[in-house]
Amino acid sequence: MPRILAIDHGTVRIGLALSDELELVANPFKTLDAHHEPERAIARLVQEKHIAKIVIGMPFRMDGQRGEATERVEKFADKL
């Protein structure tokens, strides 16, 4: 059954959470080094764990505006 992969992109590490097979609950899965081709590791994970959807957390500033972190995560999402 397909699963959902949730991604929390940081400047040093990228946190991954994986849903159960019913897509009801997500649990912490692993962290990746943000500087060592995380896109490749995520692509392998998508194949291995039958990921159907990816959700990426978007870091907006406290006032709701886009910031430097938002742009960084969008670039990562585009590469992914």
Phi, psi and omega in degrees: 000147182288158180231168175250136176252125176254136184237130174244103187271118176247174181284336181252314182231156176241118180271137179240138173233147184234133180283164171285176185289343177269359181060037181257322186228137175250141178235149175306139182246300180193172173241151178239152173287125184291348185255000184238069176049058180296333180299321179294317180296321179291320178299319177296318180298320178301318179290313185294320187259006178057053180286127179259333182220148175235132177242127181243127178291133180254119183273097175267156177292167182300333179272006178087359181276160175285146178226190180300318180295323178299315180296320179299315182291323177296320177297318177300314180299320178297318178296320183295000000 
